Amino acid sequence: MGATASLISEETKKLPESAFLNYQKHIQKAVLEEIATCGLQGAELDARVMAFITDNEKKLRADALQAASVSPIDDKKFSSKLKSNLEAMRASHSYKFMVGIDGSATSALSLAVSLKLRHRHDTIQAIHSYYKDNQDTLPPDAKMSNVLEKAETKLRGAMPSERYYNLISAEREEGEVAKDHIVRFLRSLEFGGQRAADFWVCGYTGNRNRHSAENKGNPSIMGSTSDITLRNIHMPVIIVKRDIAEIAKGRTFVVAVGSTEHSKQALEIILSLTLPRDKVIVVHVVHPHNDGAHDSDATLSALERDYTHELDTIAPKGSYYKTLQMSEGDNVDETILRFVNESEDIECDFLAIAPRTNETNNFQYSSLAQQLVLNAKTNVIIVKH
């Protein structure tokens, strides 16, 4: 009986992990190949996917069960279980993007990129941090009422329903700067039992904050709001520097990886953001003197094998792994930046990095993470947890 028995047991029991994971891989790859060139969106795309699953379910199921060494089972019971799991996955895997808005062009761009990045069931929450007593002195575009009104107009026109977005105006205390207020607000959501955001999205100014005294000796290198991304917010962060293509044209995600498990988690998050027309390029930098005599060669080969298998299995078609050879005298960050900023073969929409845990302790930047965030000419996704 074993795995077969667990597959045909009552509906409250889950599929065996091996069978379900193999099924996911088979169906994801098959569906991506089917719809990659169909040009459909929204409800039409959903209908196409479900029709394809229905028409090919028996073969997909047989392939998955064969890979998991499970005997064929009752069609109706498996189909019922399969559909319930698909619905549960669709509901549980939706993302919540929280976007900081302040009326500036950079915050408007952050909201626009979030709308293009979200999937059908994802939600967007726009938050405006304001100080009540200075509203009369602000320019019109920065006043709370105008900031919220403009954001709501944008969201209402782009989202299928109001249940997929909401706006928050959060009043900060006297003397409290916006970045500290946002950190406090996000933590209050987490500890208050509410669902925390899955991604924090903010704009990028590229300016050093001159008011370090106001920020309690905690100077900013990226502008006061976006600077919190590598300091206090413990969730994946998207720093928006430029606009991205529409869904139909596809986007390119470059994921810089090392030999840590955290790098693999970063790739998993990026894959969950991709759509069939997108492309994922995993890059790993190799030292120029890696001539085959180093102990790390086995690790490098294993990295390439593992990431290539992952990309071939579940990534959009055309995704690949690439080794970047470091030039003599270069650093790791310079090698990555040259590929992202100067390569004629790709137009990178997002660079994803995964700083190690100790790289963000005590609010200190690692040299690598800091240089990539500051000097990449594209949007940066920082996978922290």
N, C-alpha and C positions, 0 to 999 in steps of 0.2 A: 504494500500500500504506500507508505511513506509520503513522498511529495504528491503523488496522485490523490491520495486520500485527503490531503489538506486542500487540494484544488477543488474538490467536489463536495466539501463540507458546507455547513450552513453559511448563509450570506455574511454573517458577522465576522467570519474568519478571513484573514488576508491570504493572498496568493503567496506561495513560497518566494522568498526574495530572489533566488536565482532565476526562476521562471519569469517573474514580473520584470526584473531588470533587463533580461534578454528580450522580453517582449517590447519594452520601452525602446531599446536600441533599434530593434528591427523596424518598429512602426515609425519611429522618428526619422530614420534614414529613408525609408520608403516614401513617407509622406513628403519630406523635403524634396526628394527627387521628382515626385509627381507634380508638385505645385510650383517648383522653382521658376518656371517660365509661363505660368498661367496668367499672370498679371491681374489676379483678382484680389480684392480687399474686403474687410468687414464681414458682413453676413454671407456674401457670396463665397468668400474664401472658406468660412466655417462650413458651409454647405458642401463645398467641393471636398474638403477634408473628410467629413463624415461619410459622404458617398463613397469615397475611395476606401475608407476603413471597412464599410459595410460590404463592398464588392470583393475585397481582398482579405477579409478577416480570417477565413479558413486557412489560407496559405501562410499568412503571417503567424497565426497561432501555431501551425504545424512546425514552421521553422524555429520558432521560439522554444517550443516544447522539446524539439529534437536537440537543440543546443543545450538545453537544461537536463537532458536525459530523462524526460518525463513522458510517460505513456499517454496516448490520446485519451481525451475525456469527453464527457457529454457536452455537445455543442451548446445547448440551451443554457446549461448552468454556467459554462465558461463565458458565454456571451453576456449573460446578465451580470456576472461578476466583473467582467471587463468594462462594461459600460459604466457601472457604478464607480469603478476605480478611476476611469477617465474623467468623470464629472468631479470626483473628489480632488484629483490632481489639478484640474482646471481652476477650481475654487481656491485650493490651498496654496497654489503656486503663483497667485497674482501678487504684484508688487505695489508698494505704496511709496511714491516719490514725494518728498517734501522739498519745496523750492522757496528760497528766500527772495522776497520781492521788496523793492524800495522805490520804484518809479524810475530807476536808472536804465540806461540802455543795456548794461550788462545783465541786470536782473530780468529784463524783458527777453533777452537772448536765452537765458537759462530756462525760462518758462517755455519758450518756443522749442528748444532742444528736447526738453522733457516730454512735450507733446508728441514729438516725432519718435522718441525712443520707447515710449510706453506701448505695451501690448493691449489687446482688446479689453481685458478684464482688470488691468492695472488702474490704480487711482492716483490722483495728484492732489496734494494739499499745499496750498500757497500760504506762507506766513509772512506777515509784515510786523516788524518790531518798531514801535513808535514811542515817542515821549510826548505826553499830552500837552505840556506847557509851552512847547515851542512850535506848535502847529501854525500859528499865525505868522511866524517869521520865515517859514519854509517857502520855497518856490512852489507854484501850483502842482507840478508833476510829482513833488515829494510829499504832498499832504496826504494823510491817511485815506480820506474818502476817495480821492482821485486815484491813488495807488490801487485800492481794492476794486474800484469800479472798472478800471482799465483791465486788470487781471481777470475779473469775472467775465467781461465781454469776450476776452480771448478764450477763456475756458469754455464758456457756453457755446461759442461758435465751433469749437473743435471736438468737444466730447459728446458721445451719444446720449448721455443722460446726466442729470445733476447728481445722481448717486455716485458718480465716478470722480467727483471733485468737490472740494470745499475750500473756503478762505478763512483765515484766522488773523485777527488783529490783536496783537499781544502788547499790552502796555508795559513798558519797562520802568524801573524805579529811578528816581532822581540820582544822577551821577553814574548810572549803569550804562556801559557801552553796549552796542548792539550785539557784538559777538558773544559777550558773556551772558547776555540775556537769552540769546538763542540756545546756547548750551544748557542753561538752567531750564528753559522751557522744554527742550527735548528730553532732558532727564526727568522732568516732572511727569511727562507722558508715560515714560517707561515705568517709573516707580508708582504711578497712579493706577496701574493695571490696564491702561489703554494700549492698543497696538502701536508699537513704535514704528517709525518710518524704516523702510528697507534701504533707502538711499537719501542722502542729503545732497541737494543740487544747488550750486551757487556760482555766481559769476567770478571773473578774474580781472583784477585791475592792473596788476603788475607794478603797483606803487608801494613804496615803503611807507609805513604809517609814521608820520612825524610826531604824533602825539603819544610817545611811549610813556610819558608820565601819567597821562590819562588812563593808559592801559596797564597801570601798576607795574611798570618796568618790563612788560611783556610785549616787546616790539613786534610789529607785523612786517612780513616780507611780501605779502601778496594783497594788501588791502585788508581793512579791519574785519570784514565779514568772512571772506574766503580763507583768511589765515587760520581760522579755527579748524580747518579740515585736517591738518596734521597734528593738531594739538589736543583738543578735548572731545571731539565728536567720535564716538566709538561705533561707527557703522560705515559701510561703503560710501564714499563721497565722489560726486561727479563735479569736477571743476570745468566750467564751460568757458572756452576761449573763442570758439567760432561756431557758425551754423553747420548743420549736417544735411545730407541729401534726404529727399523724401523716401518713404519706405519702398516705393516701386523701383527706385534706382539702386538700392542696396548700399550698405555702409561697410567700412573696413575697420576691424578692431585688431590692434596689435597688443599682444599680451607678453610682457617681459617676464621671464621666469628664471628661477634658480633651481636648486636641488631640494627645496623645502616643500613640506606638505601644504604650506600656506600658498605657495605658487599654484598648486593644483586646485585649491579652493578658489583662487582668483579666476582660473580658467573656467571652472564650473559656473561661477556667477556670470561671467561674460557670455558663455554659451546660452544661459537662460535669457539673456537680453537679445539674442540674435534672432533674425527672421530668415526665411529661405534664400533671399537674394543677397544677404550679407556675406562677409568673408572674415575668417579669423586667422591671423598669422601669429603663431607662437614663436618668440625669438629668445635665444640664449646666447650670451656672449662667451667666447672662448679666448683664452690668453694666447698671444702670438707664439709663445714657446711651447705650446702643447703639441709636441712632435711625435706622440705615440709612446713615449717612455714614461709618462706620468701615471700615477695611480688613479687619477681622476678620469682617465679615458674610459674605463668600464662604466663609471657613473654617467659620463656624457652619452655613451651609446645607449644606456638604459633610459636616460631622459628622452632621447630622440625616439626610441622605440615606443615608450609609453605614451608620449604626447601625440605621436603620429597615429597610433592606434586609436586614441581618444578622438582625435579630429576626424579620422576616417569613419569612425562609428557614428558619431552624433552631431558633428559640426556641419554647418552649411557646405554645400558643394563648392569646391575650389579653395577650401581652407588648407593650410599647410604649416609645417614646422620648418624653421630656418635657423641655422647656426650663423652667428655674426662673428667674424674673425676680427679681433681687436688689433688695430694697427700699432706699430711700435711707438711708444710714448703716449698713447691714448689711455683714457680711463673707460670704465664700463659705461658710464653715463654718456660720454662723448660718442661712443660706438652706437648706442641705442638712438641717441638724438640724430646722428647722421642718417641712420636708416629711416627714422620717422619723418624728419624734416626735409631731407634732400633726395630721397630715393625717387627715381623717375618711374619706377615700376608700380608704385602704389600711391594712393591718396589716403592717408591715414585719417580717420574720423575720430578715433579714440585710442589713446595709449593707456593700457591698464597695468598698474604696478601693485605689488603686495609687500609693503614695508614689513620687516620683521618686528616682532613685539617690542624688542628693546630699542627699536629705532624711534619710537614715539614716546618713550618714557620721559618723565620730567620735562615735557614740552620741548624736547630737543629734536631737531631734524637730523637725519642721516645725510651725509654729503650726497649720496646717490639719489635718494628720494627728493631732496631739495632741488638738486640740479635738474632732474627730470620734470618736476612740477613747474619750475621757473622757466625753463628754456624750451620745452616742447611747444611747437607751434600749433598744436591740436588740443582737443579736449582730453582731460586726464581723469581716469577712474582710479581711485585709491581704495583698494580692498584691505580694510583694517581688521575686520572680524567677520 
